Amino acid sequence: MHPRLRFWLIVTLGVLVGGVVSFELAQESYAFAALIGVLSAWLLLEWVGGPRPEAWLLALVLAGYLLANRGFAQLLLSPQFPLLPAEAALLAGTAAALLRMAFRQTSVASRDALNLAIFVWMLLGAARLWPDFTTHGVLALRDFAVIYYAFFFFIAQSLARHAASARLLRQATLGAFAALPVIYLVFSQFTDFFLQTIQFRGVPLFYYKDDLVAANLVAGFFLLLTVPSWPWLLRGGLALATYATAFTIQSSRAAIVGLVVTSAWWAVARRWAPWQLQALAAPLAFAALALVATFDQRDFKDSRLYTLYEHGASIVDFTGTGHYASEDRRYVGDNNRFRLAWWRAVAEETRDGGPVFGLGFGADLTSRFLRTYELDLGDDFTTRSPHSIVVTVLGRMGLTGLVAAGWIVAAMTLRTVRIARLVRTNDSALVAFGWWSVSWVMFASACFGVVLEGPMGAILFWTSLGLAHATGADALASAATEKAAEVSAHPIDAALPQSASVAEVAHSA
């Protein structure tokens, strides 16, 4: 096309679009203007270079869910464009990844066990979506979110292969983790101000689900320790701040499970920073709380120290029969029995109604539980998730879905073992190990709470898992290449029996 003709076509199109946008704004309709603004910003970012536009969008969504939590999850930019942040990022990210794949700029999947396991799990869920939708309507789409959020794994995996985009996602997540303790503690002290003043379209922008905040803080504790370029005092101080803030939250038991599981992975990696910080923080906190309890006029069983003791003890009270004396913990025995009763009811109903393929998306997983549970939960009990991703998958997808989910966990475990071994002697693998740590905190918490069923926890889990897997694969390949070069440079050593061959090293990657 002639340059002059192309110029005038672009000018004409711009004038027409500008006129339409002006007319829409005059009518107080903002959907089209917002769409044009997003497309313009997208094209500008593509032209400037650096992180990809979908990386900027995903970084914004991650920071929003970490810092504003449930308030950000309810954010609706325009009634005419009814997409929540997670769905908007998913739509844009998926479209961009597919377009780039079509132009051979990137690939969204790899031929390995974890990619295949996630793909099979999503395929099994999608296979029953249509019949469930015809039966349950929009409720089926709502429950199907636990499946379609997994698309973020593939989006993050493709962005991890683009250095600037991967760096942006890491910096945004680290920044959000560092700021979260301050914002959450300020919110706790001035809750009414946040809820009544900082609003968007009448909806509070900051509103927290405490158990998810606790899981996020624990995840931040580990990720902040994987930045060797920061001074030790800075990253240790920030990590301790997130750790201490997590223990100010009453409903943090699922997060404590994530803390234990991920600390074990750091022990496998022979990286002792989280253990050292906890060994420093626990005695100091214990001494401070004991001192406060000594001068407190209340009964010792109502002190914060005794509350924390019962908080930890209740985690291993599987039957919920323990006696809890502190005012803040008296309910946890009932809570444990509540969950066990619900899980048992879902398992029995799945066994009776659909053991192989489950009860489906949109099915009510509370009906039998409410009929058989002894305590009155009131007429406003509307929770749809049985507070465990394992039980949710069993109820929705049956044993087939549970086996596929088990395959995902097995693939995660095998890859984490390899990264943990590599990180023992290789600091460059710390980036991947940090993302794996976040993934394990969120997954372990999801086994005992509502984490992966909603966007506040699911986006962080699937994004960190995609980044962990892709950066881990790069770290393993780089280590294998270095080892192969070392072997080829020392052929005499390579002939020794205890030395690994190039083929074995490459295969281990």
C-alpha positions in Angstrom: 0.0 0.0 0.0 1.2 3.5 -0.8 2.5 5.3 2.3 0.4 8.4 1.7 -2.8 6.3 1.2 -2.0 4.3 4.4 -1.5 7.6 6.3 -4.9 9.0 5.2 -6.7 5.7 6.0 -5.3 5.7 9.5 -6.3 9.4 10.0 -9.8 8.7 8.7 -10.2 5.7 11.0 -8.9 7.7 13.9 -11.4 10.5 13.3 -14.3 8.1 13.0 -13.3 6.2 16.2 -12.8 9.6 18.0 -16.2 10.7 17.0 -17.9 7.6 18.2 -16.0 7.7 21.5 -17.0 11.4 22.0 -20.7 10.5 21.3 -20.6 7.6 23.8 -19.0 9.7 26.5 -21.6 12.4 26.0 -24.3 9.7 26.6 -22.4 8.7 29.8 -21.6 5.3 28.3 -18.0 4.3 29.0 -17.7 0.7 27.7 -16.6 1.6 24.1 -14.2 4.3 25.3 -12.7 1.9 27.8 -12.2 -0.7 25.1 -10.6 1.8 22.8 -8.3 3.0 25.6 -7.2 -0.6 26.4 -6.5 -1.4 22.8 -4.6 1.9 22.4 -2.5 1.1 25.5 -2.0 -2.4 24.3 -0.7 -1.3 20.8 1.5 1.3 22.5 3.1 -1.2 24.8 3.7 -3.5 21.8 5.4 -0.7 19.9 7.6 0.4 22.8 8.8 -3.0 23.7 9.8 -4.4 27.1 7.3 -6.5 29.0 4.4 -7.8 26.9 1.0 -6.1 27.4 -0.6 -9.2 28.8 2.3 -9.3 31.3 1.4 -5.8 32.5 -2.3 -6.8 32.8 -1.5 -10.0 34.7 0.9 -8.1 37.0 -1.8 -5.6 37.7 -4.3 -8.3 38.5 -1.8 -10.2 40.8 -1.0 -7.0 42.7 -4.7 -6.1 43.0 -5.7 -9.5 44.4 -2.8 -9.5 46.8 -3.2 -6.0 48.1 -7.0 -5.5 47.9 -8.2 -9.1 47.9 -11.9 -9.5 47.9 -12.6 -5.8 47.2 -10.5 -6.0 44.0 -12.3 -9.3 43.1 -15.6 -7.5 42.9 -14.3 -4.6 40.8 -16.4 -4.0 37.7 -15.1 -1.3 35.4 -18.3 -1.0 33.4 -21.8 -2.5 33.7 -21.8 -2.6 29.8 -18.7 -4.8 29.9 -19.4 -7.2 32.8 -16.0 -8.9 33.2 -14.4 -9.2 36.6 -10.6 -8.6 36.8 -9.7 -12.4 36.7 -11.9 -13.1 33.7 -10.7 -9.9 31.8 -7.1 -10.9 32.3 -7.9 -14.5 31.3 -9.6 -13.4 28.2 -6.9 -11.0 27.1 -4.1 -13.3 28.1 -5.4 -16.3 26.4 -6.2 -14.4 23.2 -2.7 -12.8 23.2 -1.0 -16.2 23.8 -2.9 -17.9 21.0 -2.1 -15.0 18.6 1.6 -15.1 19.5 1.6 -18.9 19.1 0.0 -18.5 15.7 2.8 -16.1 14.7 5.4 -18.4 16.3 6.4 -15.8 18.9 5.9 -18.2 21.8 4.4 -21.5 22.9 2.0 -22.0 25.7 2.6 -25.6 26.5 5.5 -28.1 26.8 5.6 -31.8 26.3 6.1 -32.9 29.9 4.1 -34.6 32.7 2.8 -31.4 34.4 1.5 -29.8 31.2 -0.1 -33.0 30.2 -1.7 -33.6 33.6 -3.2 -30.1 33.7 -4.4 -30.4 30.1 -6.1 -33.8 30.8 -7.7 -32.4 34.1 -9.1 -29.4 32.2 -10.3 -31.6 29.4 -12.2 -33.8 31.8 -13.8 -30.8 33.4 -14.8 -29.3 30.0 -16.3 -32.5 28.8 -19.1 -32.3 31.3 -19.6 -28.5 31.3 -22.3 -28.4 28.7 -24.6 -31.1 30.2 -24.1 -29.4 33.6 -24.9 -26.0 32.2 -28.2 -27.2 30.6 -29.1 -28.6 34.1 -27.9 -25.9 36.5 -27.4 -22.8 34.3 -25.1 -20.1 35.4 -24.2 -21.9 38.6 -22.4 -24.5 36.5 -20.2 -21.7 34.9 -19.5 -20.3 38.4 -18.3 -23.6 39.7 -16.4 -24.3 36.5 -14.1 -21.4 37.5 -12.0 -24.0 39.4 -11.1 -25.5 36.0 -10.8 -22.4 33.8 -8.5 -20.6 36.2 -5.9 -23.2 35.2 -5.5 -21.3 31.9 -3.3 -18.9 33.9 -0.7 -21.7 34.2 -0.3 -21.7 30.4 -0.4 -17.9 30.1 2.3 -17.5 32.8 4.4 -20.3 31.3 4.5 -18.5 28.0 5.4 -15.2 29.7 8.2 -16.9 31.6 10.0 -17.5 28.4 10.0 -13.7 27.7 12.7 -12.2 30.1 11.2 -8.8 30.5 7.7 -10.1 31.1 9.0 -12.7 33.7 11.0 -10.0 35.4 7.9 -7.7 35.6 5.7 -10.4 37.1 8.4 -11.2 39.7 8.9 -7.5 40.7 5.2 -6.9 40.9 4.6 -9.9 43.1 7.6 -9.1 45.4 6.4 -5.5 45.7 2.9 -6.6 46.6 4.1 -9.1 49.2 6.4 -6.5 50.7 3.5 -3.9 51.0 0.8 -6.4 52.1 1.6 -6.5 55.9 1.5 -2.6 56.1 -1.7 -2.3 54.2 -3.5 -5.1 56.0 -2.5 -3.9 59.4 -3.6 -0.3 58.6 -6.9 -1.8 57.2 -7.4 -3.7 60.5 -7.0 -0.5 62.5 -9.1 1.7 60.3 -11.6 -0.7 58.8 -14.5 1.7 58.7 -12.5 4.3 56.8 -11.5 1.8 54.1 -14.9 0.4 53.7 -16.8 3.7 53.6 -14.3 6.0 51.9 -12.1 4.0 49.5 -14.8 2.8 47.1 -15.4 2.3 43.4 -18.9 2.5 42.1 -20.2 2.0 45.7 -18.1 -1.1 46.3 -15.2 -1.0 48.8 -11.9 -1.4 47.0 -10.1 -3.0 50.0 -11.8 -5.9 51.7 -10.1 -9.0 53.0 -10.8 -12.7 53.4 -8.5 -13.3 56.4 -7.6 -17.0 55.7 -6.5 -16.0 52.1 -4.5 -13.0 53.5 -2.7 -15.4 55.9 -1.9 -17.8 53.0 -0.6 -14.9 50.9 1.6 -13.6 53.7 3.1 -17.1 54.2 3.8 -17.3 50.5 5.4 -13.9 50.6 7.6 -15.0 53.5 9.2 -17.6 51.3 9.4 -15.6 48.0 11.0 -12.6 49.7 13.9 -14.9 50.8 14.7 -15.8 47.2 16.1 -12.4 46.1 19.9 -12.7 46.6 20.5 -9.2 45.1 18.7 -7.6 48.1 20.7 -7.1 51.3 20.1 -9.8 53.8 18.8 -7.3 56.4 16.2 -6.0 53.9 14.8 -9.4 52.7 15.0 -10.9 56.1 13.2 -7.9 57.6 10.4 -8.0 55.0 10.1 -11.8 55.3 9.8 -11.5 59.1 7.1 -8.8 58.7 5.0 -11.0 56.5 5.5 -14.0 58.9 4.6 -12.0 62.0 1.5 -10.5 60.3 0.2 -13.9 59.3 0.1 -14.9 63.0 -2.0 -11.9 63.9 -4.9 -13.5 61.9 -7.2 -15.8 63.7 -8.2 -17.9 60.7 -4.7 -18.9 59.6 -4.7 -22.6 60.3 -4.7 -23.6 56.6 -1.8 -21.2 56.0 0.1 -22.8 58.8 -0.2 -26.1 57.0 1.3 -24.4 53.9 4.1 -23.0 56.1 5.0 -26.5 57.4 4.9 -28.1 54.0 7.0 -25.5 52.3 9.5 -25.3 55.1 10.0 -29.0 54.6 10.8 -28.4 50.9 13.4 -25.8 52.0 14.9 -28.5 54.2 15.1 -30.8 51.3 16.9 -28.0 49.4 19.2 -27.5 52.4 18.4 -23.9 52.4 17.9 -22.9 56.0 16.9 -19.2 55.8 13.2 -19.7 56.7 14.2 -22.1 59.5 16.7 -19.6 60.9 14.2 -16.7 60.8 11.5 -18.8 62.4 14.0 -20.0 65.1 14.7 -16.3 65.8 11.1 -15.1 65.7 9.4 -17.8 67.7 11.4 -17.5 70.9 11.2 -13.7 70.8 7.5 -13.7 70.2 7.0 -16.3 72.9 9.0 -14.2 75.4 7.1 -11.0 74.5 3.7 -12.7 74.8 4.7 -14.4 78.1 5.8 -11.0 79.5 2.5 -9.4 78.4 0.6 -12.3 79.9 2.4 -11.9 83.2 1.2 -8.3 83.7 -2.2 -8.9 82.1 -5.1 -8.8 84.6 -7.1 -11.4 82.6 -7.0 -15.1 83.0 -3.9 -16.7 81.4 -6.2 -18.9 79.2 -7.6 -15.7 77.6 -4.1 -14.4 76.8 -2.7 -14.2 73.2 0.0 -16.7 74.1 -2.5 -19.4 75.2 -4.6 -18.6 72.2 -1.7 -19.3 69.8 -1.0 -22.5 71.6 -4.6 -23.7 71.1 -4.5 -22.4 67.6 -1.7 -24.7 66.7 -3.1 -27.6 68.7 -6.4 -27.4 66.9 -4.7 -28.2 63.6 -4.0 -31.8 64.6 -7.4 -32.2 66.4 -8.8 -34.1 63.4 -11.9 -35.3 65.2 -12.7 -31.9 66.7 -13.1 -33.4 70.2 -10.5 -31.2 71.9 -11.5 -28.7 74.6 -10.5 -25.1 74.0 -10.6 -22.6 76.8 -9.5 -19.3 75.3 -12.3 -17.0 74.1 -11.0 -16.8 70.6 -10.6 -20.5 70.1 -13.7 -22.0 71.6 -15.3 -22.5 68.2 -12.5 -24.4 66.5 -13.6 -27.8 67.8 -17.0 -27.2 66.2 -15.3 -25.9 63.1 -13.2 -29.1 62.7 -16.3 -31.3 63.2 -18.2 -29.0 60.7 -15.6 -29.7 58.0 -15.3 -33.4 58.7 -19.1 -33.8 58.5 -19.2 -31.8 55.2 -16.4 -33.8 53.6 -18.0 -37.1 54.7 -21.4 -36.0 53.3 -19.9 -35.0 49.9 -18.0 -38.2 49.7 -21.1 -40.3 50.5 -23.3 -38.3 48.1 -20.7 -38.7 45.3 -20.4 -42.4 46.0 -24.2 -42.7 45.7 -24.8 -40.3 42.8 -21.7 -40.3 40.5 -18.6 -42.0 41.8 -16.8 -42.0 38.5 -17.6 -38.6 37.0 -18.9 -36.8 40.1 -22.0 -34.7 40.7 -21.1 -32.0 38.2 -20.6 -28.3 38.2 -23.6 -26.5 39.6 -24.6 -29.4 41.8 -25.4 -28.5 45.4 -22.7 -30.0 47.6 -24.3 -28.8 50.8 -27.8 -30.5 50.7 -27.0 -33.7 52.4 -24.6 -32.0 54.8 -27.3 -29.5 55.9 -29.7 -32.3 56.4 -27.4 -34.3 58.7 -25.3 -31.7 60.5 -26.3 -31.3 64.1 -25.8 -27.6 64.5 -28.1 -24.8 63.1 -26.1 -22.9 60.5 -28.9 -20.4 59.8 -30.9 -19.7 56.7 -28.1 -17.5 55.2 -25.6 -20.4 54.7 -24.7 -20.1 51.1 -21.1 -21.3 50.9 -20.7 -23.7 47.9 -17.2 -25.0 48.5 -16.6 -27.6 51.2 -13.3 -25.9 52.2 -11.0 -28.4 50.5 -9.9 -28.5 46.9 -9.6 -32.3 47.2 -13.3 -32.7 48.3 -14.4 -30.1 45.7 -12.8 -32.0 42.9 -14.2 -35.3 44.2 -17.7 -33.9 44.3 -17.6 -32.1 41.0 -15.6 -34.6 38.9 -15.6 -37.8 40.8 -12.8 -40.3 41.0 -11.8 -39.5 37.4 -11.1 -35.9 38.3 -9.5 -36.8 41.6 -7.0 -39.1 39.8 -6.2 -36.4 37.3 -5.6 -33.9 40.1 -3.4 -36.5 41.8 -1.4 -36.7 38.6 -0.9 -32.9 38.8 0.3 -33.1 42.4 2.7 -36.0 41.6 4.2 -34.0 38.7 4.6 -31.0 40.9 6.3 -33.1 43.5 8.8 -34.7 41.1 9.8 -31.4 39.6 10.1 -29.7 43.0 12.4 -32.5 44.1 14.7 -31.8 41.1 14.7 -28.1 41.7 15.4 -28.6 45.4 18.4 -30.7 44.6 19.7 -28.2 42.1 19.2 -25.2 44.4 21.5 -26.8 47.0 24.5 -25.6 45.0 23.1 -23.3 42.4 21.8 -19.8 43.4 20.4 -19.2 39.9 17.7 -21.8 40.6 16.4 -19.7 43.6 14.0 -17.8 41.3 12.3 -21.0 40.3 12.4 -22.4 43.8 10.7 -19.2 45.1 7.8 -19.7 42.7 7.6 -23.4 43.6 7.4 -22.3 47.3 4.5 -20.0 46.6 2.7 -22.8 44.6 3.1 -25.2 47.5 1.9 -22.7 50.1 -1.2 -22.0 48.1 -1.9 -25.7 47.3 -1.4 -26.9 50.9 -3.7 -24.1 52.1 -6.3 -25.1 49.5 -6.6 -28.6 50.9 -8.1 -27.0 54.1 -9.7 -23.8 52.8 -11.5 -22.0 50.0 -8.4 -21.0 47.9 -8.5 -22.4 44.4 -12.2 -22.1 43.9 -12.0 -18.3 43.7 -9.7 -15.8 41.9 -8.1 -14.4 45.0 -6.0 -17.6 45.6 -6.4 -19.4 42.2 -4.7 -16.6 40.1 -1.7 -16.6 42.4 -1.4 -20.4 42.5 -1.7 -21.1 38.8 0.5 -18.1 37.8 3.2 -19.0 40.2 3.0 -22.7 39.1 3.4 -21.7 35.4 6.4 -19.4 36.3 7.9 -22.1 38.5 7.6 -24.8 35.9 9.0 -22.7 33.1 11.9 -21.1 35.0 12.7 -24.4 36.6 12.9 -26.1 33.3 15.3 -23.4 32.1 17.4 -23.7 35.3 17.7 -27.5 34.9 18.6 -27.2 31.2 21.2 -24.6 32.0 22.7 -26.8 34.7 22.7 -29.8 32.3 24.5 -27.7 29.7 27.1 -26.5 32.1 27.7 -30.1 33.4 28.0 -31.4 29.8 30.5 -28.7 29.0 32.5 -29.5 32.1 32.6 -33.2 31.2 33.6 -32.6 27.6 36.4 -30.2 28.9 37.8 -33.0 31.1 37.6 -36.2 29.1 39.8 -38.1 31.6 37.5 -37.3 34.5 34.6 -38.2 32.3 36.0 -41.7 31.9 36.0 -42.4 35.6 33.2 -44.7 36.9 31.7 -42.2 39.3 31.2 -39.4 36.7 27.9 -39.0 35.0 27.8 -39.2 31.2 26.6 -36.3 29.1 23.6 -38.4 28.0 22.7 -39.1 31.7 23.0 -35.4 32.6 20.9 -34.3 29.6 18.3 -37.0 30.4 18.1 -35.8 34.1 17.2 -32.3 32.9 
